[in-house]
Amino acid sequence: MPFSGSWPFGAVPTDDPSKLIAMWGEELNRQAATIAYLNDFRVLAVATVVFIPLLLFMRRQAMFARPSRR
């Protein structure tokens, strides 16, 4: 009986510990990638909250045409 127990994506191999360690490693990498992706959105949200109010301090340029230097 090489497979026993359950796993969200199939059965867990119990006959070879290296297979089990490889599955754990893949799951850990998947979770780490998901957390990193979500942290990127958190950084972008904080940057947006910080920089949007700074737009209020920017001066608007005049809408007149610049004189040519001819």
Predicted model as a PDB file, atoms N, CA, C, CB and O in Angstrom, pLDDT in the B-factor column:
MODEL        1                                                                  
ATOM      1  N   MET A   1       0.841  -1.174   0.000  1.00 44.00           N  
ATOM      2  CA  MET A   1       0.000   0.000   0.000  1.00 44.00           C  
ATOM      3  C   MET A   1       0.894   1.248   0.000  1.00 44.00           C  
ATOM      4  CB  MET A   1      -0.961  -0.008   1.223  1.00 44.00           C  
ATOM      5  O   MET A   1       1.215   1.765   1.070  1.00 44.00           O  
ATOM      6  N   PRO A   2       1.295   1.733  -1.160  1.00 50.00           N  
ATOM      7  CA  PRO A   2       2.228   2.851  -1.215  1.00 50.00           C  
ATOM      8  C   PRO A   2       1.609   4.190  -0.863  1.00 50.00           C  
ATOM      9  CB  PRO A   2       2.820   2.933  -2.566  1.00 50.00           C  
ATOM     10  O   PRO A   2       2.325   5.089  -0.420  1.00 50.00           O  
ATOM     11  N   PHE A   3       0.303   4.357  -1.044  1.00 52.00           N  
ATOM     12  CA  PHE A   3      -0.347   5.634  -0.762  1.00 52.00           C  
ATOM     13  C   PHE A   3      -1.382   5.445   0.326  1.00 52.00           C  
ATOM     14  CB  PHE A   3      -0.997   6.218  -2.032  1.00 52.00           C  
ATOM     15  O   PHE A   3      -2.201   4.528   0.266  1.00 52.00           O  
ATOM     16  N   SER A   4      -1.343   6.311   1.313  1.00 53.00           N  
ATOM     17  CA  SER A   4      -2.368   6.279   2.348  1.00 53.00           C  
ATOM     18  C   SER A   4      -2.602   7.705   2.826  1.00 53.00           C  
ATOM     19  CB  SER A   4      -1.956   5.345   3.534  1.00 53.00           C  
ATOM     20  O   SER A   4      -1.780   8.586   2.574  1.00 53.00           O  
ATOM     21  N   GLY A   5      -3.685   7.932   3.493  1.00 52.00           N  
ATOM     22  CA  GLY A   5      -4.021   9.275   3.948  1.00 52.00           C  
ATOM     23  C   GLY A   5      -4.609  10.098   2.810  1.00 52.00           C  
ATOM     24  O   GLY A   5      -4.896   9.582   1.730  1.00 52.00           O  
ATOM     25  N   SER A   6      -4.777  11.351   3.068  1.00 59.00           N  
ATOM     26  CA  SER A   6      -5.325  12.217   2.020  1.00 59.00           C  
ATOM     27  C   SER A   6      -4.568  13.531   2.010  1.00 59.00           C  
ATOM     28  CB  SER A   6      -6.843  12.464   2.231  1.00 59.00           C  
ATOM     29  O   SER A   6      -3.912  13.901   2.984  1.00 59.00           O  
ATOM     30  N   TRP A   7      -4.669  14.205   0.922  1.00 57.00           N  
ATOM     31  CA  TRP A   7      -3.988  15.475   0.676  1.00 57.00           C  
ATOM     32  C   TRP A   7      -4.924  16.270  -0.218  1.00 57.00           C  
ATOM     33  CB  TRP A   7      -2.547  15.278   0.012  1.00 57.00           C  
ATOM     34  O   TRP A   7      -5.680  15.675  -0.987  1.00 57.00           O  
ATOM     35  N   PRO A   8      -4.900  17.554  -0.145  1.00 60.00           N  
ATOM     36  CA  PRO A   8      -5.830  18.302  -0.997  1.00 60.00           C  
ATOM     37  C   PRO A   8      -5.671  18.009  -2.487  1.00 60.00           C  
ATOM     38  CB  PRO A   8      -5.651  19.772  -0.764  1.00 60.00           C  
ATOM     39  O   PRO A   8      -6.630  18.155  -3.245  1.00 60.00           O  
ATOM     40  N   PHE A   9      -4.489  17.604  -2.916  1.00 57.00           N  
ATOM     41  CA  PHE A   9      -4.257  17.368  -4.341  1.00 57.00           C  
ATOM     42  C   PHE A   9      -3.996  15.905  -4.646  1.00 57.00           C  
ATOM     43  CB  PHE A   9      -3.093  18.200  -4.823  1.00 57.00           C  
ATOM     44  O   PHE A   9      -3.376  15.605  -5.666  1.00 57.00           O  
ATOM     45  N   GLY A  10      -4.438  14.996  -3.816  1.00 63.00           N  
ATOM     46  CA  GLY A  10      -4.242  13.574  -4.060  1.00 63.00           C  
ATOM     47  C   GLY A  10      -3.777  12.863  -2.815  1.00 63.00           C  
ATOM     48  O   GLY A  10      -3.882  13.385  -1.705  1.00 63.00           O  
ATOM     49  N   ALA A  11      -3.264  11.674  -3.009  1.00 66.00           N  
ATOM     50  CA  ALA A  11      -2.838  10.860  -1.887  1.00 66.00           C  
ATOM     51  C   ALA A  11      -1.395  11.194  -1.497  1.00 66.00           C  
ATOM     52  CB  ALA A  11      -2.972   9.371  -2.228  1.00 66.00           C  
ATOM     53  O   ALA A  11      -0.610  11.680  -2.312  1.00 66.00           O  
ATOM     54  N   VAL A  12      -1.073  10.926  -0.248  1.00 65.00           N  
ATOM     55  CA  VAL A  12       0.265  11.194   0.270  1.00 65.00           C  
ATOM     56  C   VAL A  12       1.089   9.914   0.186  1.00 65.00           C  
ATOM     57  CB  VAL A  12       0.206  11.725   1.737  1.00 65.00           C  
ATOM     58  O   VAL A  12       0.671   8.886   0.720  1.00 65.00           O  
ATOM     59  N   PRO A  13       2.246   9.948  -0.469  1.00 65.00           N  
ATOM     60  CA  PRO A  13       3.068   8.734  -0.528  1.00 65.00           C  
ATOM     61  C   PRO A  13       3.768   8.498   0.803  1.00 65.00           C  
ATOM     62  CB  PRO A  13       4.105   8.833  -1.664  1.00 65.00           C  
ATOM     63  O   PRO A  13       4.433   9.389   1.331  1.00 65.00           O  
ATOM     64  N   THR A  14       3.617   7.308   1.334  1.00 68.00           N  
ATOM     65  CA  THR A  14       4.261   6.973   2.606  1.00 68.00           C  
ATOM     66  C   THR A  14       5.396   5.974   2.431  1.00 68.00           C  
ATOM     67  CB  THR A  14       3.238   6.415   3.576  1.00 68.00           C  
ATOM     68  O   THR A  14       6.107   5.675   3.391  1.00 68.00           O  
ATOM     69  N   ASP A  15       5.578   5.455   1.223  1.00 78.00           N  
ATOM     70  CA  ASP A  15       6.617   4.446   1.022  1.00 78.00           C  
ATOM     71  C   ASP A  15       8.006   5.066   0.889  1.00 78.00           C  
ATOM     72  CB  ASP A  15       6.305   3.619  -0.213  1.00 78.00           C  
ATOM     73  O   ASP A  15       8.994   4.437   1.269  1.00 78.00           O  
ATOM     74  N   ASP A  16       8.102   6.286   0.358  1.00 80.00           N  
ATOM     75  CA  ASP A  16       9.381   6.931   0.134  1.00 80.00           C  
ATOM     76  C   ASP A  16       9.375   8.307   0.800  1.00 80.00           C  
ATOM     77  CB  ASP A  16       9.679   7.049  -1.381  1.00 80.00           C  
ATOM     78  O   ASP A  16       8.648   9.202   0.369  1.00 80.00           O  
ATOM     79  N   PRO A  17      10.181   8.479   1.845  1.00 80.00           N  
ATOM     80  CA  PRO A  17      10.181   9.785   2.525  1.00 80.00           C  
ATOM     81  C   PRO A  17      10.619  10.942   1.631  1.00 80.00           C  
ATOM     82  CB  PRO A  17      11.083   9.728   3.728  1.00 80.00           C  
ATOM     83  O   PRO A  17      10.196  12.077   1.850  1.00 80.00           O  
ATOM     84  N   SER A  18      11.451  10.681   0.634  1.00 85.00           N  
ATOM     85  CA  SER A  18      11.882  11.777  -0.227  1.00 85.00           C  
ATOM     86  C   SER A  18      10.719  12.320  -1.055  1.00 85.00           C  
ATOM     87  CB  SER A  18      13.012  11.315  -1.147  1.00 85.00           C  
ATOM     88  O   SER A  18      10.683  13.512  -1.358  1.00 85.00           O  
ATOM     89  N   LYS A  19       9.768  11.460  -1.423  1.00 81.00           N  
ATOM     90  CA  LYS A  19       8.579  11.945  -2.140  1.00 81.00           C  
ATOM     91  C   LYS A  19       7.748  12.856  -1.245  1.00 81.00           C  
ATOM     92  CB  LYS A  19       7.718  10.759  -2.636  1.00 81.00           C  
ATOM     93  O   LYS A  19       7.238  13.887  -1.683  1.00 81.00           O  
ATOM     94  N   LEU A  20       7.623  12.457   0.013  1.00 81.00           N  
ATOM     95  CA  LEU A  20       6.843  13.257   0.950  1.00 81.00           C  
ATOM     96  C   LEU A  20       7.518  14.611   1.188  1.00 81.00           C  
ATOM     97  CB  LEU A  20       6.663  12.503   2.284  1.00 81.00           C  
ATOM     98  O   LEU A  20       6.844  15.640   1.237  1.00 81.00           O  
ATOM     99  N   ILE A  21       8.821  14.612   1.332  1.00 85.00           N  
ATOM    100  CA  ILE A  21       9.555  15.860   1.528  1.00 85.00           C  
ATOM    101  C   ILE A  21       9.433  16.743   0.288  1.00 85.00           C  
ATOM    102  CB  ILE A  21      11.041  15.573   1.842  1.00 85.00           C  
ATOM    103  O   ILE A  21       9.303  17.962   0.404  1.00 85.00           O  
ATOM    104  N   ALA A  22       9.475  16.135  -0.895  1.00 85.00           N  
ATOM    105  CA  ALA A  22       9.325  16.905  -2.131  1.00 85.00           C  
ATOM    106  C   ALA A  22       7.933  17.526  -2.210  1.00 85.00           C  
ATOM    107  CB  ALA A  22       9.581  16.010  -3.362  1.00 85.00           C  
ATOM    108  O   ALA A  22       7.793  18.675  -2.629  1.00 85.00           O  
ATOM    109  N   MET A  23       6.908  16.784  -1.813  1.00 82.00           N  
ATOM    110  CA  MET A  23       5.550  17.335  -1.819  1.00 82.00           C  
ATOM    111  C   MET A  23       5.430  18.495  -0.832  1.00 82.00           C  
ATOM    112  CB  MET A  23       4.522  16.239  -1.476  1.00 82.00           C  
ATOM    113  O   MET A  23       4.811  19.516  -1.131  1.00 82.00           O  
ATOM    114  N   TRP A  24       6.030  18.328   0.346  1.00 85.00           N  
ATOM    115  CA  TRP A  24       5.999  19.411   1.335  1.00 85.00           C  
ATOM    116  C   TRP A  24       6.746  20.635   0.812  1.00 85.00           C  
ATOM    117  CB  TRP A  24       6.614  18.943   2.671  1.00 85.00           C  
ATOM    118  O   TRP A  24       6.309  21.768   1.014  1.00 85.00           O  
ATOM    119  N   GLY A  25       7.856  20.406   0.150  1.00 91.00           N  
ATOM    120  CA  GLY A  25       8.621  21.506  -0.418  1.00 91.00           C  
ATOM    121  C   GLY A  25       7.843  22.258  -1.481  1.00 91.00           C  
ATOM    122  O   GLY A  25       7.865  23.488  -1.522  1.00 91.00           O  
ATOM    123  N   GLU A  26       7.155  21.519  -2.343  1.00 89.00           N  
ATOM    124  CA  GLU A  26       6.339  22.159  -3.380  1.00 89.00           C  
ATOM    125  C   GLU A  26       5.203  22.971  -2.766  1.00 89.00           C  
ATOM    126  CB  GLU A  26       5.769  21.104  -4.339  1.00 89.00           C  
ATOM    127  O   GLU A  26       4.906  24.075  -3.222  1.00 89.00           O  
ATOM    128  N   GLU A  27       4.573  22.424  -1.733  1.00 88.00           N  
ATOM    129  CA  GLU A  27       3.487  23.134  -1.063  1.00 88.00           C  
ATOM    130  C   GLU A  27       4.013  24.384  -0.371  1.00 88.00           C  
ATOM    131  CB  GLU A  27       2.788  22.219  -0.047  1.00 88.00           C  
ATOM    132  O   GLU A  27       3.370  25.433  -0.408  1.00 88.00           O  
ATOM    133  N   LEU A  28       5.169  24.278   0.255  1.00 93.00           N  
ATOM    134  CA  LEU A  28       5.771  25.426   0.914  1.00 93.00           C  
ATOM    135  C   LEU A  28       6.121  26.525  -0.092  1.00 93.00           C  
ATOM    136  CB  LEU A  28       7.019  24.998   1.681  1.00 93.00           C  
ATOM    137  O   LEU A  28       5.913  27.707   0.181  1.00 93.00           O  
ATOM    138  N   ASN A  29       6.647  26.139  -1.240  1.00 94.00           N  
ATOM    139  CA  ASN A  29       6.957  27.118  -2.295  1.00 94.00           C  
ATOM    140  C   ASN A  29       5.694  27.781  -2.827  1.00 94.00           C  
ATOM    141  CB  ASN A  29       7.712  26.444  -3.448  1.00 94.00           C  
ATOM    142  O   ASN A  29       5.688  28.983  -3.095  1.00 94.00           O  
ATOM    143  N   ARG A  30       4.631  27.009  -2.979  1.00 93.00           N  
ATOM    144  CA  ARG A  30       3.369  27.563  -3.468  1.00 93.00           C  
ATOM    145  C   ARG A  30       2.810  28.589  -2.484  1.00 93.00           C  
ATOM    146  CB  ARG A  30       2.343  26.440  -3.703  1.00 93.00           C  
ATOM    147  O   ARG A  30       2.360  29.665  -2.878  1.00 93.00           O  
ATOM    148  N   GLN A  31       2.845  28.240  -1.199  1.00 94.00           N  
ATOM    149  CA  GLN A  31       2.339  29.156  -0.189  1.00 94.00           C  
ATOM    150  C   GLN A  31       3.215  30.406  -0.081  1.00 94.00           C  
ATOM    151  CB  GLN A  31       2.256  28.453   1.161  1.00 94.00           C  
ATOM    152  O   GLN A  31       2.701  31.511   0.090  1.00 94.00           O  
ATOM    153  N   ALA A  32       4.531  30.235  -0.179  1.00 96.00           N  
ATOM    154  CA  ALA A  32       5.434  31.384  -0.115  1.00 96.00           C  
ATOM    155  C   ALA A  32       5.203  32.322  -1.297  1.00 96.00           C  
ATOM    156  CB  ALA A  32       6.899  30.917  -0.089  1.00 96.00           C  
ATOM    157  O   ALA A  32       5.242  33.542  -1.139  1.00 96.00           O  
ATOM    158  N   ALA A  33       4.962  31.758  -2.480  1.00 95.00           N  
ATOM    159  CA  ALA A  33       4.698  32.588  -3.655  1.00 95.00           C  
ATOM    160  C   ALA A  33       3.388  33.352  -3.484  1.00 95.00           C  
ATOM    161  CB  ALA A  33       4.651  31.722  -4.931  1.00 95.00           C  
ATOM    162  O   ALA A  33       3.300  34.518  -3.867  1.00 95.00           O  
ATOM    163  N   THR A  34       2.377  32.713  -2.917  1.00 95.00           N  
ATOM    164  CA  THR A  34       1.096  33.383  -2.693  1.00 95.00           C  
ATOM    165  C   THR A  34       1.247  34.526  -1.696  1.00 95.00           C  
ATOM    166  CB  THR A  34       0.047  32.382  -2.194  1.00 95.00           C  
ATOM    167  O   THR A  34       0.711  35.614  -1.910  1.00 95.00           O  
ATOM    168  N   ILE A  35       1.967  34.285  -0.616  1.00 96.00           N  
ATOM    169  CA  ILE A  35       2.175  35.324   0.389  1.00 96.00           C  
ATOM    170  C   ILE A  35       2.972  36.488  -0.199  1.00 96.00           C  
ATOM    171  CB  ILE A  35       2.900  34.748   1.618  1.00 96.00           C  
ATOM    172  O   ILE A  35       2.662  37.647   0.078  1.00 96.00           O  
ATOM    173  N   ALA A  36       3.985  36.199  -1.000  1.00 96.00           N  
ATOM    174  CA  ALA A  36       4.775  37.262  -1.624  1.00 96.00           C  
ATOM    175  C   ALA A  36       3.917  38.085  -2.579  1.00 96.00           C  
ATOM    176  CB  ALA A  36       5.980  36.669  -2.373  1.00 96.00           C  
ATOM    177  O   ALA A  36       4.052  39.308  -2.632  1.00 96.00           O  
ATOM    178  N   TYR A  37       3.046  37.436  -3.326  1.00 96.00           N  
ATOM    179  CA  TYR A  37       2.153  38.128  -4.255  1.00 96.00           C  
ATOM    180  C   TYR A  37       1.224  39.065  -3.488  1.00 96.00           C  
ATOM    181  CB  TYR A  37       1.332  37.112  -5.083  1.00 96.00           C  
ATOM    182  O   TYR A  37       1.008  40.204  -3.900  1.00 96.00           O  
ATOM    183  N   LEU A  38       0.678  38.584  -2.377  1.00 96.00           N  
ATOM    184  CA  LEU A  38      -0.212  39.415  -1.574  1.00 96.00           C  
ATOM    185  C   LEU A  38       0.537  40.561  -0.907  1.00 96.00           C  
ATOM    186  CB  LEU A  38      -0.909  38.570  -0.521  1.00 96.00           C  
ATOM    187  O   LEU A  38      -0.012  41.653  -0.760  1.00 96.00           O  
ATOM    188  N   ASN A  39       1.780  40.330  -0.501  1.00 96.00           N  
ATOM    189  CA  ASN A  39       2.575  41.408   0.090  1.00 96.00           C  
ATOM    190  C   ASN A  39       2.881  42.501  -0.928  1.00 96.00           C  
ATOM    191  CB  ASN A  39       3.877  40.852   0.662  1.00 96.00           C  
ATOM    192  O   ASN A  39       2.953  43.677  -0.574  1.00 96.00           O  
ATOM    193  N   ASP A  40       3.062  42.117  -2.194  1.00 96.00           N  
ATOM    194  CA  ASP A  40       3.269  43.126  -3.234  1.00 96.00           C  
ATOM    195  C   ASP A  40       2.060  44.053  -3.338  1.00 96.00           C  
ATOM    196  CB  ASP A  40       3.541  42.454  -4.591  1.00 96.00           C  
ATOM    197  O   ASP A  40       2.219  45.266  -3.471  1.00 96.00           O  
ATOM    198  N   PHE A  41       0.866  43.495  -3.279  1.00 94.00           N  
ATOM    199  CA  PHE A  41      -0.331  44.325  -3.326  1.00 94.00           C  
ATOM    200  C   PHE A  41      -0.426  45.217  -2.094  1.00 94.00           C  
ATOM    201  CB  PHE A  41      -1.580  43.453  -3.442  1.00 94.00           C  
ATOM    202  O   PHE A  41      -0.894  46.352  -2.188  1.00 94.00           O  
ATOM    203  N   ARG A  42       0.008  44.722  -0.954  1.00 96.00           N  
ATOM    204  CA  ARG A  42      -0.009  45.535   0.256  1.00 96.00           C  
ATOM    205  C   ARG A  42       0.928  46.734   0.111  1.00 96.00           C  
ATOM    206  CB  ARG A  42       0.389  44.689   1.476  1.00 96.00           C  
ATOM    207  O   ARG A  42       0.575  47.848   0.500  1.00 96.00           O  
ATOM    208  N   VAL A  43       2.104  46.513  -0.439  1.00 96.00           N  
ATOM    209  CA  VAL A  43       3.062  47.614  -0.647  1.00 96.00           C  
ATOM    210  C   VAL A  43       2.490  48.629  -1.625  1.00 96.00           C  
ATOM    211  CB  VAL A  43       4.421  47.075  -1.171  1.00 96.00           C  
ATOM    212  O   VAL A  43       2.614  49.834  -1.407  1.00 96.00           O  
ATOM    213  N   LEU A  44       1.865  48.159  -2.703  1.00 96.00           N  
ATOM    214  CA  LEU A  44       1.280  49.084  -3.670  1.00 96.00           C  
ATOM    215  C   LEU A  44       0.125  49.872  -3.061  1.00 96.00           C  
ATOM    216  CB  LEU A  44       0.800  48.325  -4.903  1.00 96.00           C  
ATOM    217  O   LEU A  44      -0.052  51.049  -3.376  1.00 96.00           O  
ATOM    218  N   ALA A  45      -0.660  49.244  -2.198  1.00 95.00           N  
ATOM    219  CA  ALA A  45      -1.762  49.951  -1.543  1.00 95.00           C  
ATOM    220  C   ALA A  45      -1.235  51.040  -0.622  1.00 95.00           C  
ATOM    221  CB  ALA A  45      -2.636  48.970  -0.752  1.00 95.00           C  
ATOM    222  O   ALA A  45      -1.773  52.147  -0.602  1.00 95.00           O  
ATOM    223  N   VAL A  46      -0.192  50.743   0.138  1.00 95.00           N  
ATOM    224  CA  VAL A  46       0.388  51.757   1.031  1.00 95.00           C  
ATOM    225  C   VAL A  46       0.978  52.901   0.216  1.00 95.00           C  
ATOM    226  CB  VAL A  46       1.475  51.132   1.941  1.00 95.00           C  
ATOM    227  O   VAL A  46       0.807  54.068   0.567  1.00 95.00           O  
ATOM    228  N   ALA A  47       1.670  52.571  -0.870  1.00 94.00           N  
ATOM    229  CA  ALA A  47       2.245  53.618  -1.714  1.00 94.00           C  
ATOM    230  C   ALA A  47       1.148  54.506  -2.299  1.00 94.00           C  
ATOM    231  CB  ALA A  47       3.086  52.996  -2.843  1.00 94.00           C  
ATOM    232  O   ALA A  47       1.315  55.722  -2.395  1.00 94.00           O  
ATOM    233  N   THR A  48       0.039  53.904  -2.686  1.00 94.00           N  
ATOM    234  CA  THR A  48      -1.074  54.686  -3.231  1.00 94.00           C  
ATOM    235  C   THR A  48      -1.644  55.618  -2.175  1.00 94.00           C  
ATOM    236  CB  THR A  48      -2.175  53.762  -3.766  1.00 94.00           C  
ATOM    237  O   THR A  48      -1.913  56.786  -2.454  1.00 94.00           O  
ATOM    238  N   VAL A  49      -1.826  55.111  -0.972  1.00 94.00           N  
ATOM    239  CA  VAL A  49      -2.385  55.937   0.108  1.00 94.00           C  
ATOM    240  C   VAL A  49      -1.438  57.081   0.448  1.00 94.00           C  
ATOM    241  CB  VAL A  49      -2.659  55.082   1.365  1.00 94.00           C  
ATOM    242  O   VAL A  49      -1.889  58.163   0.821  1.00 94.00           O  
ATOM    243  N   VAL A  50      -0.143  56.859   0.327  1.00 92.00           N  
ATOM    244  CA  VAL A  50       0.825  57.905   0.646  1.00 92.00           C  
ATOM    245  C   VAL A  50       0.914  58.932  -0.474  1.00 92.00           C  
ATOM    246  CB  VAL A  50       2.201  57.296   0.907  1.00 92.00           C  
ATOM    247  O   VAL A  50       0.970  60.131  -0.200  1.00 92.00           O  
ATOM    248  N   PHE A  51       0.928  58.494  -1.727  1.00 91.00           N  
ATOM    249  CA  PHE A  51       1.198  59.414  -2.834  1.00 91.00           C  
ATOM    250  C   PHE A  51      -0.030  60.148  -3.355  1.00 91.00           C  
ATOM    251  CB  PHE A  51       1.821  58.664  -3.956  1.00 91.00           C  
ATOM    252  O   PHE A  51       0.123  61.221  -3.938  1.00 91.00           O  
ATOM    253  N   ILE A  52      -1.209  59.639  -3.179  1.00 90.00           N  
ATOM    254  CA  ILE A  52      -2.407  60.349  -3.660  1.00 90.00           C  
ATOM    255  C   ILE A  52      -2.559  61.708  -2.967  1.00 90.00           C  
ATOM    256  CB  ILE A  52      -3.673  59.491  -3.422  1.00 90.00           C  
ATOM    257  O   ILE A  52      -2.832  62.692  -3.655  1.00 90.00           O  
ATOM    258  N   PRO A  53      -2.397  61.814  -1.652  1.00 87.00           N  
ATOM    259  CA  PRO A  53      -2.491  63.156  -1.047  1.00 87.00           C  
ATOM    260  C   PRO A  53      -1.393  64.102  -1.520  1.00 87.00           C  
ATOM    261  CB  PRO A  53      -2.435  63.045   0.463  1.00 87.00           C  
ATOM    262  O   PRO A  53      -1.589  65.317  -1.527  1.00 87.00           O  
ATOM    263  N   LEU A  54      -0.253  63.567  -1.912  1.00 88.00           N  
ATOM    264  CA  LEU A  54       0.812  64.438  -2.414  1.00 88.00           C  
ATOM    265  C   LEU A  54       0.425  65.102  -3.731  1.00 88.00           C  
ATOM    266  CB  LEU A  54       2.100  63.645  -2.595  1.00 88.00           C  
ATOM    267  O   LEU A  54       0.976  66.145  -4.082  1.00 88.00           O  
ATOM    268  N   LEU A  55      -0.498  64.522  -4.446  1.00 84.00           N  
ATOM    269  CA  LEU A  55      -0.961  65.141  -5.695  1.00 84.00           C  
ATOM    270  C   LEU A  55      -1.653  66.476  -5.439  1.00 84.00           C  
ATOM    271  CB  LEU A  55      -1.913  64.199  -6.432  1.00 84.00           C  
ATOM    272  O   LEU A  55      -1.664  67.347  -6.308  1.00 84.00           O  
ATOM    273  N   LEU A  56      -2.225  66.638  -4.259  1.00 84.00           N  
ATOM    274  CA  LEU A  56      -2.904  67.890  -3.931  1.00 84.00           C  
ATOM    275  C   LEU A  56      -1.925  69.045  -3.797  1.00 84.00           C  
ATOM    276  CB  LEU A  56      -3.695  67.737  -2.644  1.00 84.00           C  
ATOM    277  O   LEU A  56      -2.320  70.201  -3.948  1.00 84.00           O  
ATOM    278  N   PHE A  57      -0.678  68.766  -3.523  1.00 83.00           N  
ATOM    279  CA  PHE A  57       0.334  69.814  -3.364  1.00 83.00           C  
ATOM    280  C   PHE A  57       1.030  70.176  -4.665  1.00 83.00           C  
ATOM    281  CB  PHE A  57       1.361  69.382  -2.358  1.00 83.00           C  
ATOM    282  O   PHE A  57       1.828  71.113  -4.699  1.00 83.00           O  
ATOM    283  N   MET A  58       0.746  69.463  -5.715  1.00 81.00           N  
ATOM    284  CA  MET A  58       1.376  69.774  -7.003  1.00 81.00           C  
ATOM    285  C   MET A  58       0.653  70.942  -7.651  1.00 81.00           C  
ATOM    286  CB  MET A  58       1.366  68.540  -7.943  1.00 81.00           C  
ATOM    287  O   MET A  58      -0.572  71.044  -7.592  1.00 81.00           O  
ATOM    288  N   ARG A  59       1.426  71.814  -8.265  1.00 75.00           N  
ATOM    289  CA  ARG A  59       0.825  72.966  -8.930  1.00 75.00           C  
ATOM    290  C   ARG A  59       0.428  72.594 -10.343  1.00 75.00           C  
ATOM    291  CB  ARG A  59       1.792  74.163  -8.941  1.00 75.00           C  
ATOM    292  O   ARG A  59       1.099  71.813 -11.017  1.00 75.00           O  
ATOM    293  N   ARG A  60      -0.670  73.169 -10.769  1.00 74.00           N  
ATOM    294  CA  ARG A  60      -1.146  72.941 -12.125  1.00 74.00           C  
ATOM    295  C   ARG A  60      -0.465  73.919 -13.075  1.00 74.00           C  
ATOM    296  CB  ARG A  60      -2.683  73.084 -12.200  1.00 74.00           C  
ATOM    297  O   ARG A  60      -0.334  75.101 -12.756  1.00 74.00           O  
ATOM    298  N   GLN A  61      -0.035  73.446 -14.220  1.00 71.00           N  
ATOM    299  CA  GLN A  61       0.604  74.333 -15.182  1.00 71.00           C  
ATOM    300  C   GLN A  61      -0.452  75.174 -15.891  1.00 71.00           C  
ATOM    301  CB  GLN A  61       1.432  73.525 -16.204  1.00 71.00           C  
ATOM    302  O   GLN A  61      -1.604  74.766 -16.042  1.00 71.00           O  
ATOM    303  N   ALA A  62      -0.032  76.342 -16.315  1.00 63.00           N  
ATOM    304  CA  ALA A  62      -0.942  77.226 -17.031  1.00 63.00           C  
ATOM    305  C   ALA A  62      -1.330  76.605 -18.366  1.00 63.00           C  
ATOM    306  CB  ALA A  62      -0.300  78.611 -17.245  1.00 63.00           C  
ATOM    307  O   ALA A  62      -0.535  75.902 -18.990  1.00 63.00           O  
ATOM    308  N   MET A  63      -2.523  76.862 -18.785  1.00 67.00           N  
ATOM    309  CA  MET A  63      -3.034  76.273 -20.021  1.00 67.00           C  
ATOM    310  C   MET A  63      -2.750  77.159 -21.234  1.00 67.00           C  
ATOM    311  CB  MET A  63      -4.533  76.024 -19.901  1.00 67.00           C  
ATOM    312  O   MET A  63      -3.353  76.968 -22.290  1.00 67.00           O  
ATOM    313  N   PHE A  64      -1.851  78.112 -21.098  1.00 70.00           N  
ATOM    314  CA  PHE A  64      -1.530  79.008 -22.214  1.00 70.00           C  
ATOM    315  C   PHE A  64      -0.398  78.415 -23.029  1.00 70.00           C  
ATOM    316  CB  PHE A  64      -1.149  80.421 -21.705  1.00 70.00           C  
ATOM    317  O   PHE A  64       0.444  77.674 -22.522  1.00 70.00           O  
ATOM    318  N   ALA A  65      -0.402  78.765 -24.312  1.00 69.00           N  
ATOM    319  CA  ALA A  65       0.660  78.289 -25.179  1.00 69.00           C  
ATOM    320  C   ALA A  65       1.949  79.036 -24.858  1.00 69.00           C  
ATOM    321  CB  ALA A  65       0.277  78.464 -26.665  1.00 69.00           C  
ATOM    322  O   ALA A  65       1.925  80.234 -24.575  1.00 69.00           O  
ATOM    323  N   ARG A  66       3.032  78.353 -24.901  1.00 70.00           N  
ATOM    324  CA  ARG A  66       4.331  78.988 -24.660  1.00 70.00           C  
ATOM    325  C   ARG A  66       4.733  79.795 -25.879  1.00 70.00           C  
ATOM    326  CB  ARG A  66       5.416  77.933 -24.326  1.00 70.00           C  
ATOM    327  O   ARG A  66       4.519  79.357 -27.009  1.00 70.00           O  
ATOM    328  N   PRO A  67       5.311  80.962 -25.666  1.00 70.00           N  
ATOM    329  CA  PRO A  67       5.776  81.744 -26.834  1.00 70.00           C  
ATOM    330  C   PRO A  67       6.970  81.061 -27.471  1.00 70.00           C  
ATOM    331  CB  PRO A  67       6.151  83.196 -26.423  1.00 70.00           C  
ATOM    332  O   PRO A  67       7.833  80.508 -26.791  1.00 70.00           O  
ATOM    333  N   SER A  68       6.995  81.113 -28.769  1.00 70.00           N  
ATOM    334  CA  SER A  68       8.110  80.496 -29.484  1.00 70.00           C  
ATOM    335  C   SER A  68       9.339  81.391 -29.386  1.00 70.00           C  
ATOM    336  CB  SER A  68       7.741  80.238 -30.965  1.00 70.00           C  
ATOM    337  O   SER A  68       9.210  82.585 -29.120  1.00 70.00           O  
ATOM    338  N   ARG A  69      10.503  80.845 -29.591  1.00 72.00           N  
ATOM    339  CA  ARG A  69      11.747  81.611 -29.441  1.00 72.00           C  
ATOM    340  C   ARG A  69      12.243  82.149 -30.785  1.00 72.00           C  
ATOM    341  CB  ARG A  69      12.832  80.737 -28.799  1.00 72.00           C  
ATOM    342  O   ARG A  69      13.420  82.491 -30.899  1.00 72.00           O  
ATOM    343  N   ARG A  70      11.426  82.231 -31.752  1.00 65.00           N  
ATOM    344  CA  ARG A  70      11.839  82.732 -33.063  1.00 65.00           C  
ATOM    345  C   ARG A  70      12.029  84.183 -33.079  1.00 65.00           C  
ATOM    346  CB  ARG A  70      10.869  82.373 -34.093  1.00 65.00           C  
ATOM    347  O   ARG A  70      12.377  84.748 -34.115  1.00 65.00           O  
TER     348      ARG A  70                                                      
ENDMDL                                                                          
END                                                                             
